[in-house]
Amino acid sequence: MRARKLVTGEELVINEVRKGKVRLVILSTDASANTQKNIMNKCQSYNVKCLPFGSRHELGWAIGKDERVIIGVLDSGFAKKLKDMIHESDKGENL
C-alpha cells in the first residue's frame, strides 16, 4: 500500500481495470455473489487475471487496513510474485 501499487474497493478497482492499469485482481472468497460476478465479468472482458484468496479479514490484514473484499495490483512484477505465492499456498492446502 505504501508504494501505491495497490487499489482497493470495488469501484476503484473497476475504474483502474478499465484504464488498463491493473495487472491482477485478488478477490476475497467471502465476497457476495453479486460482487464476485461483477468483478469476474469485468476482469474477463479486460483480460485481467482474477484470483480468489482468503477472507476479507485476511486481505485487509495483509495490506494493513480494515476488511477488504477486493484488491487490484498495479505493478506487473508485484502481480507476478503474488500470483506465484497464491498458487504455492493453494498447493499447500491440497496436500
LUMTIFI-54467 format. One record per residue: x, y, z of N, C-alpha, C in turn. Coordinates in steps of 0.001 Angstrom, whole numbers, padded with zeros to 6 digits, always signed. Each point is the difference from the previous one (the first is absolute). Example, Ala and Ser with C-alpha at 12.3 -4.5 7.8 and 13.67 -1.06 7.14 Angstrom:
<lopas>
+013190-005690+007800-000890+001190+000000+000900+001200+000000/-000350+001050-000720+000820+001190+000060-000770+001090+000730/
</lopas>
This chain:
<lopas>
+000828-001197+000000-000828+001197+000000+000871+001259+000000/+001031-000010+000794+000837+001205+000106+000686+000345-001317/+000278-000991-000799+000644+000243-001303-001014+000450-001053/-001265+000044+000383-001085+000407-000912-000103-000921-001213/+000184-001285+000248-000097-001002-001062-001290-000805+000117/-000875+000381+000942-001261-000698+000213-001149+000992+000000/-001157-000466-000442-001244+000746+000165-001013-000957+000618/-000871+000534+000834-001003-000833+000635-001374+000638-000167/-001006-000829+000113-001369+000468-000166-000504-000313-001398/-001220-000460-000063-000551-000479-001263+000043+001054-001102/-000492+001190+000271-000052+001038-001038+001386+000442-000444/+000919+000193+000950+001356+000413-000357+000706-001056-000837/-000146-001257+000392+000645-001078-000750-000583-000091-001408/-001317+000069-000123-000640-000066-001321+000467+001159-000878/+000082+001204+000558+000476+001152-000779+001419-000206-000489/+000870-000544+000850+001387-000234-000388+000117-001160-001000/-000876-000991+000115-000030-001088-000992-000374+000577-001362/-000996+000866-000036-000420+000631-001257+001129+000810-000628/+000800+000659+000834+001113+000812-000491+001191-000850-000432/-000044-001296+000304+001083-000894-000378+001188+000032+000938/-000193+000503+001207+001106+000129+000949+000147-001198+000929/-001067-000758+000214+000033-001126+000939+000562-001234-000685/+000954-000660+000652+000625-001207-000536-000559-001267+000626/-000557+000122+001222-000544-001145+000717-001072+000495+000954/-001097-000752+000088-001047+000288+000971-000071-001168+000971/+000015+000318+001284-000158-001015+001041-001348+000253+000658/-000837-001019-000016-001368+000099+000498-000165-000937+001188/-000540+000524+001093-000175-000856+001177-001018-001092-000294/+000205-001144+000622-000888-001140-000237-001364+000203+000626/-000123+000965+000917-001289+000250+000636-000702+001240-000564/+000397+000421-001202-000685+001109-000676-001395-000462-000407/-000920+000938-000096-001371-000353-000377-000018-000555-001426/-001016-000781-000299-000131-000605-001324-000073+001075-001080/-000694+001092+000275-000129+001084-000965+001358+000663-000266/+000766+000243+001064+001328+000600-000153+000915-000935-000775/-000025-001290+000334+000827-000973-000705-000309-000006-001489/-001295-000044-000331-000417-000034-001399+000439+001269-000723/-000236+001150+000617+000334+001282-000607+001500+000114-000261/+000810-000332+000989+001453+000109-000136+000538-001018-001002/-000467-001239+000092+000476-001040-000927-000330+000367-001448/-001205+000502-000241-000389+000402-001356+000861+001146-000509/+000243+000986+000861+000807+001152-000402+001432-000422-000292/+000554-000843+000850+001376-000473-000215+000102-000822-001268/-000988-000835-000246+000023-000826-001204-000065+000863-001254/-000864+001003-000007-000141+000822-001197+001227+000878-000253/+000770+000332+001056+001214+000800-000172+001269-000849+000086/-000166-001323+000026+001112-000946+000011+000959+000237+001174/-000571+000118+001196+000773+000165+001231-000214-001242+000848/+001078-000575+000507-000075-001195+000844-000674+000367+001326/-000967-000818+000413-000708+000200+001267+000121-001283+000816/+000569+000107+001189+000211-001165+000847-000774+000130+001305/-000741-001031+000370-000642+000003+001323+001040-000388+001048/+000008+000720+001121+000956-000330+001041-000432+000590+001341/-000025-000829+001001-000209+000441+001378-001341+000663+000253/-000185+000358+001241-001218+000704+000410+000239+001506-000061/-001052+000757+000170+000139+001461+000006+000882+000465+001159/-000047-000733+001111+000856+000333+001144+001471-000223-000348/+000288-001131-000643+001378-000329-000380+000560+000982-001028/-000816+000376-000980+000470+000958-001006+000286+001358+000633/-000880+000444+000868+000224+001270+000688+001251-000041+000859/+000174-001081+000734+001172-000144+000863+001284-000010-000831/-000034-000649-001147+001187-000119-000846+000506+001352-000489/-000894+000969-000160+000427+001320-000480-000034+001056+001104/-000261-000438+001231+000028+000934+001128-001207+000911+000080/-001128-000467-000477-001239+000791+000007-001114-000807+000652/-001187+000621+000082-001181-000724+000458-000384-001016-001063/-001112-000650+000185-000464-001024-000946-000008+000523-001432/+000475-000829-000911-000008+000322-001426-000510-001203-000765/-000917+000233-000932-000574-001074-000803+000764-000162-001302/+000555+001089-000512+000676-000039-001294+001248+000867+000032/+001053-000529-000623+001258+000734-000111+000446-000073-001457/+000357+001132-000554+000569+000060-001343+001485+000304+000098/+000820-000797-000671+001458+000173+000013+000402+000704-001289/+000696+001130+000127+000349+000822-001152+001358-000341-000604/+000909-000525+000770+001359-000283-000455+000087-001427-000540/+000529-000168-001206+000029-001328-000622+000937-000969+000724/+001143+000460+000476+000909-000868+000740-000601-000465+001317/-000639+000919+000700-000668-000309+001256-001157-000972-000250/-000727+000217-001089-001122-000877-000344+000482-001417-000280/+001101-000132-000727+000542-001330-000308+000412-000720+001274/+000671+000698+000895+000448-000612+001254-001204-000418+000847/-001020+000829+000077-001201-000350+000760-000713-001210-000597/-000083-000069-001332-000605-001165-000660+000733-001272+000403/+001339+000058-000070+000801-001168+000375-000238-000397+001450/-000043+000989+000882-000199-000284+001426-001390-000588+000258/-001011+000497-000682-001361-000517+000172-000083-001433-000512/+000624-000268-001145-000017-001371-000531+000751-000955+000935/+001114+000437+000573+000741-000825+000958-000852-000276+001240/-000715+001019+000451-000875-000149+001172-001114-000989-000287/-000559+000065-001210-001066-000929-000392+000507-001441-000044/+001226-000182-000493+000585-001344-000052+000189-000564+001400/+000417+000835+000932+000225-000425+001369-001274-000450+000687/-001127+000623-000331-001283-000359+000606-000507-001336-000539/+000415-000376-001191-000497-001228-000624+000772-001249+000411/+001080+000170+000756+000810-001171+000403-000684-000825+001039/
</lopas>
